[in-house]
Amino acid sequence: MGSLDEAFLNLTDYLKENDLDSHEGRVKVATEIREKITEATRGLTASAGIAPGRMMAKIASDFNKPNGQTIIEERDAAGFMDSLSVRKIPGVGKVGEHKL
């Protein structure tokens, strides 16, 4: 659990065990989870970030809010991170930005 309104799920093993370890499989599972959240909460939406690592997934989840998802494939990870301001990294504020 990240916070009251945030959760982190590592689905690597689940995706492999269920032959869903592909772009389409990751999108399908994330979409299903988001739909189940909406149903279970009677209308609250969820955004998802799908990426090779937790921090990158967190950053990606902010891109298609509300109620969307962003997927970053491993081959695109470096380019994705290069395109971001250092301030997008959780925990980096104004002081950290100037130091970096």
Phi and psi restraints in degrees (range 20) as a CNS / XPLOR table:
assign (resid 1 and name C) (resid 2 and name N)
       (resid 2 and name CA) (resid 2 and name C) 1.0 -86.3 20.0 2
assign (resid 2 and name N) (resid 2 and name CA)
       (resid 2 and name C) (resid 3 and name N) 1.0 -45.3 20.0 2
assign (resid 2 and name C) (resid 3 and name N)
       (resid 3 and name CA) (resid 3 and name C) 1.0 -165.0 20.0 2
assign (resid 3 and name N) (resid 3 and name CA)
       (resid 3 and name C) (resid 4 and name N) 1.0 -171.6 20.0 2
assign (resid 3 and name C) (resid 4 and name N)
       (resid 4 and name CA) (resid 4 and name C) 1.0 -56.5 20.0 2
assign (resid 4 and name N) (resid 4 and name CA)
       (resid 4 and name C) (resid 5 and name N) 1.0 -37.7 20.0 2
assign (resid 4 and name C) (resid 5 and name N)
       (resid 5 and name CA) (resid 5 and name C) 1.0 -114.2 20.0 2
assign (resid 5 and name N) (resid 5 and name CA)
       (resid 5 and name C) (resid 6 and name N) 1.0 25.7 20.0 2
assign (resid 5 and name C) (resid 6 and name N)
       (resid 6 and name CA) (resid 6 and name C) 1.0 -146.6 20.0 2
assign (resid 6 and name N) (resid 6 and name CA)
       (resid 6 and name C) (resid 7 and name N) 1.0 138.0 20.0 2
assign (resid 6 and name C) (resid 7 and name N)
       (resid 7 and name CA) (resid 7 and name C) 1.0 -139.5 20.0 2
assign (resid 7 and name N) (resid 7 and name CA)
       (resid 7 and name C) (resid 8 and name N) 1.0 150.9 20.0 2
assign (resid 7 and name C) (resid 8 and name N)
       (resid 8 and name CA) (resid 8 and name C) 1.0 -116.6 20.0 2
assign (resid 8 and name N) (resid 8 and name CA)
       (resid 8 and name C) (resid 9 and name N) 1.0 129.4 20.0 2
assign (resid 8 and name C) (resid 9 and name N)
       (resid 9 and name CA) (resid 9 and name C) 1.0 -123.5 20.0 2
assign (resid 9 and name N) (resid 9 and name CA)
       (resid 9 and name C) (resid 10 and name N) 1.0 126.0 20.0 2
assign (resid 9 and name C) (resid 10 and name N)
       (resid 10 and name CA) (resid 10 and name C) 1.0 -99.0 20.0 2
assign (resid 10 and name N) (resid 10 and name CA)
       (resid 10 and name C) (resid 11 and name N) 1.0 105.7 20.0 2
assign (resid 10 and name C) (resid 11 and name N)
       (resid 11 and name CA) (resid 11 and name C) 1.0 -104.4 20.0 2
assign (resid 11 and name N) (resid 11 and name CA)
       (resid 11 and name C) (resid 12 and name N) 1.0 15.6 20.0 2
assign (resid 11 and name C) (resid 12 and name N)
       (resid 12 and name CA) (resid 12 and name C) 1.0 -53.5 20.0 2
assign (resid 12 and name N) (resid 12 and name CA)
       (resid 12 and name C) (resid 13 and name N) 1.0 -54.2 20.0 2
assign (resid 12 and name C) (resid 13 and name N)
       (resid 13 and name CA) (resid 13 and name C) 1.0 -63.9 20.0 2
assign (resid 13 and name N) (resid 13 and name CA)
       (resid 13 and name C) (resid 14 and name N) 1.0 -43.3 20.0 2
assign (resid 13 and name C) (resid 14 and name N)
       (resid 14 and name CA) (resid 14 and name C) 1.0 -58.7 20.0 2
assign (resid 14 and name N) (resid 14 and name CA)
       (resid 14 and name C) (resid 15 and name N) 1.0 -45.1 20.0 2
assign (resid 14 and name C) (resid 15 and name N)
       (resid 15 and name CA) (resid 15 and name C) 1.0 -62.7 20.0 2
assign (resid 15 and name N) (resid 15 and name CA)
       (resid 15 and name C) (resid 16 and name N) 1.0 -43.2 20.0 2
assign (resid 15 and name C) (resid 16 and name N)
       (resid 16 and name CA) (resid 16 and name C) 1.0 -66.6 20.0 2
assign (resid 16 and name N) (resid 16 and name CA)
       (resid 16 and name C) (resid 17 and name N) 1.0 -44.5 20.0 2
assign (resid 16 and name C) (resid 17 and name N)
       (resid 17 and name CA) (resid 17 and name C) 1.0 -66.4 20.0 2
assign (resid 17 and name N) (resid 17 and name CA)
       (resid 17 and name C) (resid 18 and name N) 1.0 -23.8 20.0 2
assign (resid 17 and name C) (resid 18 and name N)
       (resid 18 and name CA) (resid 18 and name C) 1.0 -111.6 20.0 2
assign (resid 18 and name N) (resid 18 and name CA)
       (resid 18 and name C) (resid 19 and name N) 1.0 20.2 20.0 2
assign (resid 18 and name C) (resid 19 and name N)
       (resid 19 and name CA) (resid 19 and name C) 1.0 51.1 20.0 2
assign (resid 19 and name N) (resid 19 and name CA)
       (resid 19 and name C) (resid 20 and name N) 1.0 43.1 20.0 2
assign (resid 19 and name C) (resid 20 and name N)
       (resid 20 and name CA) (resid 20 and name C) 1.0 -118.3 20.0 2
assign (resid 20 and name N) (resid 20 and name CA)
       (resid 20 and name C) (resid 21 and name N) 1.0 14.6 20.0 2
assign (resid 20 and name C) (resid 21 and name N)
       (resid 21 and name CA) (resid 21 and name C) 1.0 -84.1 20.0 2
assign (resid 21 and name N) (resid 21 and name CA)
       (resid 21 and name C) (resid 22 and name N) 1.0 64.7 20.0 2
assign (resid 21 and name C) (resid 22 and name N)
       (resid 22 and name CA) (resid 22 and name C) 1.0 -145.7 20.0 2
assign (resid 22 and name N) (resid 22 and name CA)
       (resid 22 and name C) (resid 23 and name N) 1.0 169.3 20.0 2
assign (resid 22 and name C) (resid 23 and name N)
       (resid 23 and name CA) (resid 23 and name C) 1.0 -54.9 20.0 2
assign (resid 23 and name N) (resid 23 and name CA)
       (resid 23 and name C) (resid 24 and name N) 1.0 -49.1 20.0 2
assign (resid 23 and name C) (resid 24 and name N)
       (resid 24 and name CA) (resid 24 and name C) 1.0 -62.7 20.0 2
assign (resid 24 and name N) (resid 24 and name CA)
       (resid 24 and name C) (resid 25 and name N) 1.0 -41.2 20.0 2
assign (resid 24 and name C) (resid 25 and name N)
       (resid 25 and name CA) (resid 25 and name C) 1.0 -64.1 20.0 2
assign (resid 25 and name N) (resid 25 and name CA)
       (resid 25 and name C) (resid 26 and name N) 1.0 -43.8 20.0 2
assign (resid 25 and name C) (resid 26 and name N)
       (resid 26 and name CA) (resid 26 and name C) 1.0 -63.8 20.0 2
assign (resid 26 and name N) (resid 26 and name CA)
       (resid 26 and name C) (resid 27 and name N) 1.0 -42.6 20.0 2
assign (resid 26 and name C) (resid 27 and name N)
       (resid 27 and name CA) (resid 27 and name C) 1.0 -63.2 20.0 2
assign (resid 27 and name N) (resid 27 and name CA)
       (resid 27 and name C) (resid 28 and name N) 1.0 -43.2 20.0 2
assign (resid 27 and name C) (resid 28 and name N)
       (resid 28 and name CA) (resid 28 and name C) 1.0 -60.3 20.0 2
assign (resid 28 and name N) (resid 28 and name CA)
       (resid 28 and name C) (resid 29 and name N) 1.0 -48.6 20.0 2
assign (resid 28 and name C) (resid 29 and name N)
       (resid 29 and name CA) (resid 29 and name C) 1.0 -65.4 20.0 2
assign (resid 29 and name N) (resid 29 and name CA)
       (resid 29 and name C) (resid 30 and name N) 1.0 -44.1 20.0 2
assign (resid 29 and name C) (resid 30 and name N)
       (resid 30 and name CA) (resid 30 and name C) 1.0 -62.4 20.0 2
assign (resid 30 and name N) (resid 30 and name CA)
       (resid 30 and name C) (resid 31 and name N) 1.0 -41.1 20.0 2
assign (resid 30 and name C) (resid 31 and name N)
       (resid 31 and name CA) (resid 31 and name C) 1.0 -63.1 20.0 2
assign (resid 31 and name N) (resid 31 and name CA)
       (resid 31 and name C) (resid 32 and name N) 1.0 -43.9 20.0 2
assign (resid 31 and name C) (resid 32 and name N)
       (resid 32 and name CA) (resid 32 and name C) 1.0 -62.6 20.0 2
assign (resid 32 and name N) (resid 32 and name CA)
       (resid 32 and name C) (resid 33 and name N) 1.0 -42.0 20.0 2
assign (resid 32 and name C) (resid 33 and name N)
       (resid 33 and name CA) (resid 33 and name C) 1.0 -63.2 20.0 2
assign (resid 33 and name N) (resid 33 and name CA)
       (resid 33 and name C) (resid 34 and name N) 1.0 -46.0 20.0 2
assign (resid 33 and name C) (resid 34 and name N)
       (resid 34 and name CA) (resid 34 and name C) 1.0 -61.4 20.0 2
assign (resid 34 and name N) (resid 34 and name CA)
       (resid 34 and name C) (resid 35 and name N) 1.0 -41.0 20.0 2
assign (resid 34 and name C) (resid 35 and name N)
       (resid 35 and name CA) (resid 35 and name C) 1.0 -64.8 20.0 2
assign (resid 35 and name N) (resid 35 and name CA)
       (resid 35 and name C) (resid 36 and name N) 1.0 -40.0 20.0 2
assign (resid 35 and name C) (resid 36 and name N)
       (resid 36 and name CA) (resid 36 and name C) 1.0 -66.0 20.0 2
assign (resid 36 and name N) (resid 36 and name CA)
       (resid 36 and name C) (resid 37 and name N) 1.0 -36.2 20.0 2
assign (resid 36 and name C) (resid 37 and name N)
       (resid 37 and name CA) (resid 37 and name C) 1.0 -62.5 20.0 2
assign (resid 37 and name N) (resid 37 and name CA)
       (resid 37 and name C) (resid 38 and name N) 1.0 -45.7 20.0 2
assign (resid 37 and name C) (resid 38 and name N)
       (resid 38 and name CA) (resid 38 and name C) 1.0 -61.3 20.0 2
assign (resid 38 and name N) (resid 38 and name CA)
       (resid 38 and name C) (resid 39 and name N) 1.0 -43.5 20.0 2
assign (resid 38 and name C) (resid 39 and name N)
       (resid 39 and name CA) (resid 39 and name C) 1.0 -64.8 20.0 2
assign (resid 39 and name N) (resid 39 and name CA)
       (resid 39 and name C) (resid 40 and name N) 1.0 -47.5 20.0 2
assign (resid 39 and name C) (resid 40 and name N)
       (resid 40 and name CA) (resid 40 and name C) 1.0 -66.6 20.0 2
assign (resid 40 and name N) (resid 40 and name CA)
       (resid 40 and name C) (resid 41 and name N) 1.0 -28.4 20.0 2
assign (resid 40 and name C) (resid 41 and name N)
       (resid 41 and name CA) (resid 41 and name C) 1.0 -101.3 20.0 2
assign (resid 41 and name N) (resid 41 and name CA)
       (resid 41 and name C) (resid 42 and name N) 1.0 6.0 20.0 2
assign (resid 41 and name C) (resid 42 and name N)
       (resid 42 and name CA) (resid 42 and name C) 1.0 56.7 20.0 2
assign (resid 42 and name N) (resid 42 and name CA)
       (resid 42 and name C) (resid 43 and name N) 1.0 44.9 20.0 2
assign (resid 42 and name C) (resid 43 and name N)
       (resid 43 and name CA) (resid 43 and name C) 1.0 124.0 20.0 2
assign (resid 43 and name N) (resid 43 and name CA)
       (resid 43 and name C) (resid 44 and name N) 1.0 -9.5 20.0 2
assign (resid 43 and name C) (resid 44 and name N)
       (resid 44 and name CA) (resid 44 and name C) 1.0 -72.5 20.0 2
assign (resid 44 and name N) (resid 44 and name CA)
       (resid 44 and name C) (resid 45 and name N) 1.0 139.4 20.0 2
assign (resid 44 and name C) (resid 45 and name N)
       (resid 45 and name CA) (resid 45 and name C) 1.0 -96.9 20.0 2
assign (resid 45 and name N) (resid 45 and name CA)
       (resid 45 and name C) (resid 46 and name N) 1.0 166.0 20.0 2
assign (resid 45 and name C) (resid 46 and name N)
       (resid 46 and name CA) (resid 46 and name C) 1.0 -140.2 20.0 2
assign (resid 46 and name N) (resid 46 and name CA)
       (resid 46 and name C) (resid 47 and name N) 1.0 143.2 20.0 2
assign (resid 46 and name C) (resid 47 and name N)
       (resid 47 and name CA) (resid 47 and name C) 1.0 -108.3 20.0 2
assign (resid 47 and name N) (resid 47 and name CA)
       (resid 47 and name C) (resid 48 and name N) 1.0 152.7 20.0 2
assign (resid 47 and name C) (resid 48 and name N)
       (resid 48 and name CA) (resid 48 and name C) 1.0 -134.4 20.0 2
assign (resid 48 and name N) (resid 48 and name CA)
       (resid 48 and name C) (resid 49 and name N) 1.0 143.7 20.0 2
assign (resid 48 and name C) (resid 49 and name N)
       (resid 49 and name CA) (resid 49 and name C) 1.0 -117.6 20.0 2
assign (resid 49 and name N) (resid 49 and name CA)
       (resid 49 and name C) (resid 50 and name N) 1.0 126.7 20.0 2
assign (resid 49 and name C) (resid 50 and name N)
       (resid 50 and name CA) (resid 50 and name C) 1.0 -117.5 20.0 2
assign (resid 50 and name N) (resid 50 and name CA)
       (resid 50 and name C) (resid 51 and name N) 1.0 117.1 20.0 2
assign (resid 50 and name C) (resid 51 and name N)
       (resid 51 and name CA) (resid 51 and name C) 1.0 -157.3 20.0 2
assign (resid 51 and name N) (resid 51 and name CA)
       (resid 51 and name C) (resid 52 and name N) 1.0 168.5 20.0 2
assign (resid 51 and name C) (resid 52 and name N)
       (resid 52 and name CA) (resid 52 and name C) 1.0 -65.4 20.0 2
assign (resid 52 and name N) (resid 52 and name CA)
       (resid 52 and name C) (resid 53 and name N) 1.0 -20.4 20.0 2
assign (resid 52 and name C) (resid 53 and name N)
       (resid 53 and name CA) (resid 53 and name C) 1.0 -139.7 20.0 2
assign (resid 53 and name N) (resid 53 and name CA)
       (resid 53 and name C) (resid 54 and name N) 1.0 161.5 20.0 2
assign (resid 53 and name C) (resid 54 and name N)
       (resid 54 and name CA) (resid 54 and name C) 1.0 -61.5 20.0 2
assign (resid 54 and name N) (resid 54 and name CA)
       (resid 54 and name C) (resid 55 and name N) 1.0 -47.1 20.0 2
assign (resid 54 and name C) (resid 55 and name N)
       (resid 55 and name CA) (resid 55 and name C) 1.0 -63.4 20.0 2
assign (resid 55 and name N) (resid 55 and name CA)
       (resid 55 and name C) (resid 56 and name N) 1.0 -43.1 20.0 2
assign (resid 55 and name C) (resid 56 and name N)
       (resid 56 and name CA) (resid 56 and name C) 1.0 -65.6 20.0 2
assign (resid 56 and name N) (resid 56 and name CA)
       (resid 56 and name C) (resid 57 and name N) 1.0 -37.9 20.0 2
assign (resid 56 and name C) (resid 57 and name N)
       (resid 57 and name CA) (resid 57 and name C) 1.0 -64.3 20.0 2
assign (resid 57 and name N) (resid 57 and name CA)
       (resid 57 and name C) (resid 58 and name N) 1.0 -39.7 20.0 2
assign (resid 57 and name C) (resid 58 and name N)
       (resid 58 and name CA) (resid 58 and name C) 1.0 -60.9 20.0 2
assign (resid 58 and name N) (resid 58 and name CA)
       (resid 58 and name C) (resid 59 and name N) 1.0 -46.6 20.0 2
assign (resid 58 and name C) (resid 59 and name N)
       (resid 59 and name CA) (resid 59 and name C) 1.0 -63.4 20.0 2
assign (resid 59 and name N) (resid 59 and name CA)
       (resid 59 and name C) (resid 60 and name N) 1.0 -44.0 20.0 2
assign (resid 59 and name C) (resid 60 and name N)
       (resid 60 and name CA) (resid 60 and name C) 1.0 -62.8 20.0 2
assign (resid 60 and name N) (resid 60 and name CA)
       (resid 60 and name C) (resid 61 and name N) 1.0 -32.7 20.0 2
assign (resid 60 and name C) (resid 61 and name N)
       (resid 61 and name CA) (resid 61 and name C) 1.0 -65.1 20.0 2
assign (resid 61 and name N) (resid 61 and name CA)
       (resid 61 and name C) (resid 62 and name N) 1.0 -20.7 20.0 2
assign (resid 61 and name C) (resid 62 and name N)
       (resid 62 and name CA) (resid 62 and name C) 1.0 -81.0 20.0 2
assign (resid 62 and name N) (resid 62 and name CA)
       (resid 62 and name C) (resid 63 and name N) 1.0 -10.5 20.0 2
assign (resid 62 and name C) (resid 63 and name N)
       (resid 63 and name CA) (resid 63 and name C) 1.0 -78.8 20.0 2
assign (resid 63 and name N) (resid 63 and name CA)
       (resid 63 and name C) (resid 64 and name N) 1.0 -32.1 20.0 2
assign (resid 63 and name C) (resid 64 and name N)
       (resid 64 and name CA) (resid 64 and name C) 1.0 -123.3 20.0 2
assign (resid 64 and name N) (resid 64 and name CA)
       (resid 64 and name C) (resid 65 and name N) 1.0 51.1 20.0 2
assign (resid 64 and name C) (resid 65 and name N)
       (resid 65 and name CA) (resid 65 and name C) 1.0 -89.7 20.0 2
assign (resid 65 and name N) (resid 65 and name CA)
       (resid 65 and name C) (resid 66 and name N) 1.0 149.6 20.0 2
assign (resid 65 and name C) (resid 66 and name N)
       (resid 66 and name CA) (resid 66 and name C) 1.0 -87.7 20.0 2
assign (resid 66 and name N) (resid 66 and name CA)
       (resid 66 and name C) (resid 67 and name N) 1.0 156.9 20.0 2
assign (resid 66 and name C) (resid 67 and name N)
       (resid 67 and name CA) (resid 67 and name C) 1.0 61.5 20.0 2
assign (resid 67 and name N) (resid 67 and name CA)
       (resid 67 and name C) (resid 68 and name N) 1.0 42.2 20.0 2
assign (resid 67 and name C) (resid 68 and name N)
       (resid 68 and name CA) (resid 68 and name C) 1.0 -135.0 20.0 2
assign (resid 68 and name N) (resid 68 and name CA)
       (resid 68 and name C) (resid 69 and name N) 1.0 -178.6 20.0 2
assign (resid 68 and name C) (resid 69 and name N)
       (resid 69 and name CA) (resid 69 and name C) 1.0 -145.5 20.0 2
assign (resid 69 and name N) (resid 69 and name CA)
       (resid 69 and name C) (resid 70 and name N) 1.0 150.8 20.0 2
assign (resid 69 and name C) (resid 70 and name N)
       (resid 70 and name CA) (resid 70 and name C) 1.0 -126.8 20.0 2
assign (resid 70 and name N) (resid 70 and name CA)
       (resid 70 and name C) (resid 71 and name N) 1.0 133.4 20.0 2
assign (resid 70 and name C) (resid 71 and name N)
       (resid 71 and name CA) (resid 71 and name C) 1.0 -116.4 20.0 2
assign (resid 71 and name N) (resid 71 and name CA)
       (resid 71 and name C) (resid 72 and name N) 1.0 132.8 20.0 2
assign (resid 71 and name C) (resid 72 and name N)
       (resid 72 and name CA) (resid 72 and name C) 1.0 -120.9 20.0 2
assign (resid 72 and name N) (resid 72 and name CA)
       (resid 72 and name C) (resid 73 and name N) 1.0 114.6 20.0 2
assign (resid 72 and name C) (resid 73 and name N)
       (resid 73 and name CA) (resid 73 and name C) 1.0 -77.0 20.0 2
assign (resid 73 and name N) (resid 73 and name CA)
       (resid 73 and name C) (resid 74 and name N) 1.0 154.6 20.0 2
assign (resid 73 and name C) (resid 74 and name N)
       (resid 74 and name CA) (resid 74 and name C) 1.0 -55.7 20.0 2
assign (resid 74 and name N) (resid 74 and name CA)
       (resid 74 and name C) (resid 75 and name N) 1.0 -39.3 20.0 2
assign (resid 74 and name C) (resid 75 and name N)
       (resid 75 and name CA) (resid 75 and name C) 1.0 -66.2 20.0 2
assign (resid 75 and name N) (resid 75 and name CA)
       (resid 75 and name C) (resid 76 and name N) 1.0 -20.5 20.0 2
assign (resid 75 and name C) (resid 76 and name N)
       (resid 76 and name CA) (resid 76 and name C) 1.0 -102.3 20.0 2
assign (resid 76 and name N) (resid 76 and name CA)
       (resid 76 and name C) (resid 77 and name N) 1.0 -1.6 20.0 2
assign (resid 76 and name C) (resid 77 and name N)
       (resid 77 and name CA) (resid 77 and name C) 1.0 -61.4 20.0 2
assign (resid 77 and name N) (resid 77 and name CA)
       (resid 77 and name C) (resid 78 and name N) 1.0 -46.5 20.0 2
assign (resid 77 and name C) (resid 78 and name N)
       (resid 78 and name CA) (resid 78 and name C) 1.0 -62.8 20.0 2
assign (resid 78 and name N) (resid 78 and name CA)
       (resid 78 and name C) (resid 79 and name N) 1.0 -44.8 20.0 2
assign (resid 78 and name C) (resid 79 and name N)
       (resid 79 and name CA) (resid 79 and name C) 1.0 -63.2 20.0 2
assign (resid 79 and name N) (resid 79 and name CA)
       (resid 79 and name C) (resid 80 and name N) 1.0 -39.1 20.0 2
assign (resid 79 and name C) (resid 80 and name N)
       (resid 80 and name CA) (resid 80 and name C) 1.0 -61.7 20.0 2
assign (resid 80 and name N) (resid 80 and name CA)
       (resid 80 and name C) (resid 81 and name N) 1.0 -49.2 20.0 2
assign (resid 80 and name C) (resid 81 and name N)
       (resid 81 and name CA) (resid 81 and name C) 1.0 -65.9 20.0 2
assign (resid 81 and name N) (resid 81 and name CA)
       (resid 81 and name C) (resid 82 and name N) 1.0 -37.5 20.0 2
assign (resid 81 and name C) (resid 82 and name N)
       (resid 82 and name CA) (resid 82 and name C) 1.0 -62.1 20.0 2
assign (resid 82 and name N) (resid 82 and name CA)
       (resid 82 and name C) (resid 83 and name N) 1.0 -29.9 20.0 2
assign (resid 82 and name C) (resid 83 and name N)
       (resid 83 and name CA) (resid 83 and name C) 1.0 -80.0 20.0 2
assign (resid 83 and name N) (resid 83 and name CA)
       (resid 83 and name C) (resid 84 and name N) 1.0 -8.8 20.0 2
assign (resid 83 and name C) (resid 84 and name N)
       (resid 84 and name CA) (resid 84 and name C) 1.0 -93.7 20.0 2
assign (resid 84 and name N) (resid 84 and name CA)
       (resid 84 and name C) (resid 85 and name N) 1.0 151.9 20.0 2
assign (resid 84 and name C) (resid 85 and name N)
       (resid 85 and name CA) (resid 85 and name C) 1.0 -70.5 20.0 2
assign (resid 85 and name N) (resid 85 and name CA)
       (resid 85 and name C) (resid 86 and name N) 1.0 145.3 20.0 2
assign (resid 85 and name C) (resid 86 and name N)
       (resid 86 and name CA) (resid 86 and name C) 1.0 -60.8 20.0 2
assign (resid 86 and name N) (resid 86 and name CA)
       (resid 86 and name C) (resid 87 and name N) 1.0 -22.4 20.0 2
assign (resid 86 and name C) (resid 87 and name N)
       (resid 87 and name CA) (resid 87 and name C) 1.0 -66.9 20.0 2
assign (resid 87 and name N) (resid 87 and name CA)
       (resid 87 and name C) (resid 88 and name N) 1.0 -18.5 20.0 2
assign (resid 87 and name C) (resid 88 and name N)
       (resid 88 and name CA) (resid 88 and name C) 1.0 -71.3 20.0 2
assign (resid 88 and name N) (resid 88 and name CA)
       (resid 88 and name C) (resid 89 and name N) 1.0 -18.2 20.0 2
assign (resid 88 and name C) (resid 89 and name N)
       (resid 89 and name CA) (resid 89 and name C) 1.0 -75.4 20.0 2
assign (resid 89 and name N) (resid 89 and name CA)
       (resid 89 and name C) (resid 90 and name N) 1.0 123.4 20.0 2
assign (resid 89 and name C) (resid 90 and name N)
       (resid 90 and name CA) (resid 90 and name C) 1.0 -54.3 20.0 2
assign (resid 90 and name N) (resid 90 and name CA)
       (resid 90 and name C) (resid 91 and name N) 1.0 129.9 20.0 2
assign (resid 90 and name C) (resid 91 and name N)
       (resid 91 and name CA) (resid 91 and name C) 1.0 95.8 20.0 2
assign (resid 91 and name N) (resid 91 and name CA)
       (resid 91 and name C) (resid 92 and name N) 1.0 -10.2 20.0 2
assign (resid 91 and name C) (resid 92 and name N)
       (resid 92 and name CA) (resid 92 and name C) 1.0 -95.9 20.0 2
assign (resid 92 and name N) (resid 92 and name CA)
       (resid 92 and name C) (resid 93 and name N) 1.0 115.2 20.0 2
assign (resid 92 and name C) (resid 93 and name N)
       (resid 93 and name CA) (resid 93 and name C) 1.0 -106.3 20.0 2
assign (resid 93 and name N) (resid 93 and name CA)
       (resid 93 and name C) (resid 94 and name N) 1.0 -159.7 20.0 2
assign (resid 93 and name C) (resid 94 and name N)
       (resid 94 and name CA) (resid 94 and name C) 1.0 -62.0 20.0 2
assign (resid 94 and name N) (resid 94 and name CA)
       (resid 94 and name C) (resid 95 and name N) 1.0 -44.2 20.0 2
assign (resid 94 and name C) (resid 95 and name N)
       (resid 95 and name CA) (resid 95 and name C) 1.0 -64.5 20.0 2
assign (resid 95 and name N) (resid 95 and name CA)
       (resid 95 and name C) (resid 96 and name N) 1.0 -47.6 20.0 2
assign (resid 95 and name C) (resid 96 and name N)
       (resid 96 and name CA) (resid 96 and name C) 1.0 -61.4 20.0 2
assign (resid 96 and name N) (resid 96 and name CA)
       (resid 96 and name C) (resid 97 and name N) 1.0 -38.2 20.0 2
assign (resid 96 and name C) (resid 97 and name N)
       (resid 97 and name CA) (resid 97 and name C) 1.0 -60.7 20.0 2
assign (resid 97 and name N) (resid 97 and name CA)
       (resid 97 and name C) (resid 98 and name N) 1.0 -44.4 20.0 2
assign (resid 97 and name C) (resid 98 and name N)
       (resid 98 and name CA) (resid 98 and name C) 1.0 -67.9 20.0 2
assign (resid 98 and name N) (resid 98 and name CA)
       (resid 98 and name C) (resid 99 and name N) 1.0 -34.8 20.0 2
assign (resid 98 and name C) (resid 99 and name N)
       (resid 99 and name CA) (resid 99 and name C) 1.0 -70.8 20.0 2
assign (resid 99 and name N) (resid 99 and name CA)
       (resid 99 and name C) (resid 100 and name N) 1.0 -34.8 20.0 2
